[in-house]
């Protein structure tokens, strides 16, 4: 039974290929509060909004790995009650769509009238299906468009099969049916648009056809404000073809794999939840609030800072990815970020 992100070579999963390189992508400077610039041409799209639109985001809860997934969800729900977003969204690898997980699913779904879902690669582990995700979570389709007070969310399913470059492990691909739909949506919508996926569309562990998707989004960069994803369990922002891509860190942990097995919690917790030994957990639940403001022509990300429970990946000697830095992208936090308009 595989609960870990399919991002590395370990006893349970294979790593994904076709990653975007540093030469192709401009990585934003990493700081406690970082600025992300938007191209000037997107200002017209943001300006179509009548008021600021706020979305609460949580990614990669992995309730079926963690002993405290319900408490982490409750922390998110409590924070969202105070921040009063216009919608909340989980970005995949949430909780198996079954009766035993009803408590955490109902807690999330009951927290807002717009409680939105993205299917992750692990949500269909252990014999679960995408249809169960739709039926039990309450999704309209496996990929869909959702309007939030004038802001369009285009939600993709990155779990398609049929990738011509697939090299093993979980599928990580946006197939022809979806790419056709994505092009049609971007052609017909005036914007503004945020593209949402579980697997990254740029950067570390991106989908197999990431360059194809980046080209599609780049052609609509006057409408696409941002592309956001989970899956990678990192805190990162990149730009490619005038589109900004943001990796939303996991609510729960960083995966380090079988070569770095260790106990972060009590023996009793590890006995009941053995996959935690493959992770470096975050002490507190991580999540973010994203606000698109038409008056200031900015996007603001309000994140959350935590700390490692037990040793960090760096202390264990876990080598995650050559393009990532411990303490920067690999970190127990989601940074506050301000996305501002630039002149060109």
For each residue, the residues with C-beta under 8 A, 3 or more apart:
1: 125 126
2: 6 12 13 122 125
3: 12 62 64 65 122 125 275
4: 10 12 13 65 122 255 257 275 278 279
5: 8 13 60 93 121 122 205 231 232 233 255
6: 2 13 14 15 16 121 122 169 170 172
7: 13 15 16 204 205 231 232 233 255
8: 5 13 15 255 257 320
9: 13 14 15 257
10: 4 13 255 257 258 259 278
11: 257 258
12: 2 3 4 257 258 278
13: 2 4 5 6 7 8 9 10 169 170
14: 6 9 167 168 169 170
15: 6 7 8 9 169 205
16: 6 7 19 167 169 170 172 199 205 206 207 208
17: 165 167 208
18: 165 206 207 208 209 210 211
19: 16 203 204 205 206 210 321 323
20: 24 25 202 203 206 210 211 214 238 240
21: 24 25 323
22: 25 27 323
23:
24: 20 21 240
25: 20 21 22 202 203 238 239 240
26: 238 239 240
27: 22 30 236 237 238
28: 34 35 36 237 238 239
29: 34
30: 27 34 325 328 329 335
31: 34 335
32: 335 336
33: 335 336 337 338
34: 28 29 30 31 237 335 336 337 338
35: 28 337 338 339 340
36: 28 237 244 246 299 337 338 339 340
37: 339 340 341 342
38: 42 43 46 225 244 297 298 299 339 340 341 342
39: 42 221 222 242 341 342 344
40: 43 341 342 343 344
41: 44 221 222 242
42: 38 39 45 46 191 192 221 222 223 224 225 341
43: 38 40 46 47 297 341
44: 41 47 48 222
45: 42 48 190 191 192 193 222 223 225
46: 38 42 43 49 192 225 292 293 294 297
47: 43 44 294 297
48: 44 45 150 190 191 192 294
49: 46 52 53 149 150 151 192 292 294
50: 149 150 294
51: 149 294
52: 49 291 292 293 294 295
53: 49 86 148 149 150 151 291 292
54: 83 84 85 86 289 290 291 292
55: 85 86 87 88 89 148 151 153 289 290 291
56: 76 79 80 83 85 87 88 89 112 287 288 289
57: 88 89 90 91 228 248 287 288 289 290
58: 61 73 76 88 89 90 91 251 285 286 287 288
59: 90 91 92 93 229 230 231 248 249 250 251 287
60: 5 91 92 93 94 120 230 231 233 249 250 251 252
61: 58 66 69 72 73 90 93 94 95 104 250 251 252
62: 3 65 66 69 93 122 250 251 252 253
63: 66 69 70 73 94 95 96 101 104
64: 3 69 95 96 101 122 125 126
65: 3 4 62 69 252 253 273 275 276 279
66: 61 62 63 69 72 252 253 273 276 281
67: 265 269 272 273 276
68: 71 72
69: 61 62 63 64 65 66 72 73 95 104 252
70: 63 73 74 103 104 107
71: 68 74 75 285
72: 61 66 68 69 75 76 251 252 285
73: 58 61 63 69 70 76 77 104 107 108 251 285
74: 70 71 77 78 107
75: 71 72 78 79 284 285 287
76: 56 58 72 73 79 80 88 108 111 251 285 287
77: 73 74 80 81 107 108 111
78: 74 75 81 82
79: 56 75 76 82 83 287 289 304
80: 56 76 77 83 84 85 88 111 112 289
81: 77 78 84 111
82: 78 79
83: 54 56 79 80 289 302
84: 54 80 81
85: 54 55 56 80 88 112 289
86: 53 54 55 114 148 149
87: 55 56 112 114 115 116 146 148 153
88: 55 56 57 58 76 80 85 108 111 112 114 115 116
89: 55 56 57 58 115 116 117 118 153 196
90: 57 58 59 61 94 108 116 117 118
91: 57 58 59 60 118 120 196 197 198 228 229 230 231 248
92: 59 60 117 118 119 120 121 122 123 198 230 231
93: 5 59 60 61 62 120 121 122 123 198 230 231 250
94: 60 61 63 90 105 108 117 120 123 137
95: 61 63 64 69 101 104 105 123
96: 63 64 100 101 123 125 126 128
97: 101 105 123 128 129 132 133 135 136 137
98: 101 102 128 132 136
99: 102
100: 96
101: 63 64 95 96 97 98 104 105
102: 98 99 105 106
103: 70 106 107
104: 61 63 69 70 73 95 101 107 108
105: 94 95 97 101 102 108 109 136 137
106: 102 103 109 110
107: 70 73 74 77 103 104 110 111
108: 73 76 77 88 90 94 104 105 111 115
109: 105 106 115 137 138
110: 106 107 115
111: 76 77 80 81 88 107 108 115
112: 56 80 85 87 88 115
113:
114: 86 87 88 146 148
115: 87 88 89 108 109 110 111 112 138
116: 87 88 89 90 146 153 155
117: 89 90 92 94 133 137 138 139
118: 89 90 91 92 155 156 157 196 197 198 230
119: 92 123 124 130 133 139 142 157 159 198
120: 60 91 92 93 94 123 159 198 230 231
121: 5 6 92 93 124 158 159 170 171 172 198 199 231
122: 2 3 4 5 6 62 64 92 93 125
123: 92 93 94 95 96 97 119 120 128 133
124: 119 121 128 129 130 132 133 159
125: 1 2 3 64 96 122 128
126: 1 64 96
127:
128: 96 97 98 123 124 125 132 133
129: 97 124 132 133
130: 119 124 133 134 142 157 159
131: 134 135
132: 97 98 124 128 129 135 136
133: 97 117 119 123 124 128 129 130 136 137 139 142
134: 130 131 137 138 139 140 141 142
135: 97 131 132 138
136: 97 98 105 132 133
137: 94 97 105 109 117 133 134
138: 109 115 117 134 135
139: 117 119 133 134 142 144
140: 134 144
141: 134 144
142: 119 130 133 134 139 157
143: 155 156 157 178 181
144: 139 140 141 155
145: 152 153 154 155 185 189
146: 87 114 116 152 153 155
147: 150 151 152 153
148: 53 55 86 87 114 151 152 153
149: 49 50 51 53 86
150: 48 49 50 53 147 192
151: 49 53 55 147 148 192 193 194 292
152: 145 146 147 148 185 189 191 192 193 194
153: 55 87 89 116 145 146 147 148 193 194 195 196
154: 145 182 185 186 193 194 195 196
155: 116 118 143 144 145 146 196 197
156: 118 143 174 178 182 195 196 197 201
157: 118 119 130 142 143 160 174 178 197 198
158: 121 172 173 174 197 198 199 207 231
159: 119 120 121 124 130 170 171 172 173 198 199
160: 157 163 171 173 174 175 177 178
161: 166 171 173 175
162: 173 175 176
163: 160 166 171 172 173 208 209
164: 208
165: 17 18 208 209
166: 161 163 171 172 173 208
167: 14 16 17
168: 14
169: 6 13 14 15 16 172
170: 6 13 14 16 121 159
171: 121 159 160 161 163 166
172: 6 16 121 158 159 163 166 169 199 205 206 207 208
173: 158 159 160 161 162 163 166 207 208 209
174: 156 157 158 160 178 179 182 197 201 207 209 212 213
175: 160 161 162 178 179
176: 162 179 180
177: 160 180 181
178: 143 156 157 160 174 175 181 182
179: 174 175 176 182 183 209 212 213 216
180: 176 177 183 184
181: 143 177 178 184 185
182: 154 156 174 178 179 185 186 195 213 216
183: 179 180 186 187 216
184: 180 181 187 188
185: 145 152 154 181 182 188 189 193
186: 154 182 183 189 193 216 217 219 220 223 224
187: 183 184 220
188: 184 185
189: 145 152 185 186 193 223
190: 45 48 223
191: 42 45 48 152 220 222 223 224 225
192: 42 45 46 48 49 150 151 152 223 224 225 292
193: 45 151 152 153 154 185 186 189 220 223 224 225
194: 151 152 153 154 224 225 226 227 228 292
195: 153 154 156 182 201 217 224 226 227 228
196: 89 91 118 153 154 155 156 227 228 229
197: 91 118 155 156 157 158 174 200 201 207 227 228 229
198: 91 92 93 118 119 120 121 157 158 159 229 230 231
199: 16 121 158 159 172 205 206 207 229 231
200: 197 203 204 205 206 207 210 229 231 232 245 247
201: 156 174 195 197 206 207 210 213 214 217 227 229 245
202: 20 25 206 210 214 227 238 240 245
203: 19 20 25 200 206 232 236 238 245 247 323
204: 7 19 200 232 234 236 247 321 323 324 329
205: 5 7 15 16 19 172 199 200 231 232 321
206: 16 18 19 20 172 199 200 201 202 203 210
207: 16 18 158 172 173 174 197 199 200 201 210 213
208: 16 17 18 163 164 165 166 172 173
209: 18 163 165 173 174 179 212 213
210: 18 19 20 200 201 202 206 207 213 214
211: 18 20 214 215
212: 174 179 209 215 216
213: 174 179 182 201 207 209 210 216 217
214: 20 201 202 210 211 217 218 240 241 243
215: 211 212 218 219 241
216: 179 182 183 186 212 213 219 220
217: 186 195 201 213 214 220 221 224 227 241 243
218: 214 215 221 240 241 242 243
219: 186 215 216
220: 186 187 191 193 216 217 223 224
221: 39 41 42 217 218 224 241 242 243
222: 39 41 42 44 45 191
223: 42 45 186 189 190 191 192 193 220
224: 42 186 191 192 193 194 195 217 220 221 227 243
225: 38 42 45 46 191 192 193 194 244 292 299 339
226: 194 195 243 244 245 246 290 299 339
227: 194 195 196 197 201 202 217 224 243 244 245 246
228: 57 91 194 195 196 197 245 246 247 248 290
229: 59 91 196 197 198 199 200 201 232 245 246 247 248
230: 59 60 91 92 93 118 120 198 233 247 248 250
231: 5 7 59 60 91 92 93 120 121 158 198 199 200 205 247
232: 5 7 200 203 204 205 229 236 247
233: 5 7 60 230 249 250 253 254 255
234: 204 247 249 254 320 324 329 330 331
235: 247 248 249 303 329 331 333 334 335
236: 27 203 204 232 246 247 324 329
237: 27 28 34 36 244 245 246 247 337
238: 20 25 26 27 28 202 203 244 245
239: 25 26 28 242 243 244 245
240: 20 24 25 26 202 214 218 243 245
241: 214 215 217 218 221
242: 39 41 218 221 239
243: 214 217 218 221 224 226 227 239 240
244: 36 38 225 226 227 237 238 239 339
245: 200 201 202 203 226 227 228 229 237 238 239 240
246: 36 226 227 228 229 236 237 301 337
247: 200 203 204 228 229 230 231 232 234 235 236 237 329
248: 57 59 91 228 229 230 235 288 334
249: 59 60 233 234 235 286 331 333 334
250: 59 60 61 62 93 230 233 253 254 282 286
251: 58 59 60 61 62 72 73 76 282 285 286 287
252: 60 61 62 65 66 69 72 279 281 282 285 286
253: 62 65 66 233 250 276 279 280 281 282
254: 233 234 250 279 280 282 313 320 330 332
255: 4 5 7 8 10 233 278 279
256: 259 260 278 279 280 313 316 318
257: 4 8 9 10 11 12 260 278 318
258: 10 11 12 261 278
259: 10 256 318
260: 256 257 278 313 316 317 318
261: 258 277 278
262: 277 310 311 316
263: 266 267 270 277 310
264: 276 277 279 280 281 309 310 311
265: 67 269 270 276 281 309 310
266: 263 269 270
267: 263 270 271
268: 271 272
269: 67 265 266 272 273 276
270: 263 265 266 267 273 274 276 277
271: 267 268 274
272: 67 268 269
273: 65 66 67 269 270 276
274: 270 271 277
275: 3 4 65 278 279
276: 65 66 67 253 264 265 269 270 273 279 281
277: 261 262 263 264 270 274
278: 4 10 12 255 256 257 258 260 261 275
279: 4 65 252 253 254 255 256 264 275 276
280: 253 254 256 264 308 309 310 311 312 313 316 318
281: 66 252 253 264 265 276 308 309 310
282: 250 251 252 253 254 285 286 306 307 308 309 332
283: 306 307 308 309 332
284: 75 304 306 307
285: 58 71 72 73 75 76 251 252 282 304 306
286: 58 249 250 251 252 282 303 304 306 332 333 334
287: 56 57 58 59 75 76 79 251 303 304 334
288: 56 57 58 248 301 302 303 304 334
289: 54 55 56 57 79 80 83 85 301 302
290: 54 55 57 226 228 299 300 301
291: 52 53 54 55 299 300 301 302
292: 46 49 52 53 54 151 192 194 225 298 299
293: 46 52 296 297 298 299 300
294: 46 47 48 49 50 51 52 297
295: 52
296: 293
297: 38 43 46 47 293 294 340 341
298: 38 292 293 338 339 340 341
299: 36 38 225 226 290 291 292 293 337 338 339
300: 290 291 293 336 337 338 339
301: 246 288 289 290 291 334 335 336 337 338 339
302: 83 288 289 291 336
303: 235 286 287 288 333 334 335 336 337
304: 79 284 285 286 287 288 333 334
305: 332 333 334
306: 282 283 284 285 286 332 333
307: 282 283 284 332
308: 280 281 282 283 311 312 332
309: 264 265 280 281 282 283
310: 262 263 264 265 280 281
311: 262 264 280 308 315 316
312: 280 308 315 316 326 332
313: 254 256 260 280 316 318 320 326 330
314: 317 318 326 327 330
315: 311 312
316: 256 260 262 280 311 312 313
317: 260 314
318: 256 257 259 260 280 313 314
319: 322
320: 8 234 254 313 324 326 330
321: 19 204 205 324
322: 319
323: 19 21 22 203 204
324: 204 234 236 320 321 328 329 330
325: 30 328 329 330
326: 312 313 314 320 330 331
327: 314 330 331
328: 30 324 325 331
329: 30 204 234 235 236 247 324 325
330: 234 254 313 314 320 324 325 326 327
331: 234 235 249 326 327 328
332: 254 282 283 286 305 306 307 308 312
333: 235 249 286 303 304 305 306
334: 235 248 249 286 287 288 301 303 304 305
335: 30 31 32 33 34 235 301 303
336: 32 33 34 300 301 302 303
337: 33 34 35 36 237 246 299 300 301 303
338: 33 34 35 36 298 299 300 301
339: 35 36 37 38 225 226 244 298 299 300 301
340: 35 36 37 38 297 298
341: 37 38 39 40 42 43 297 298
342: 37 38 39 40
343: 40
344: 39 40
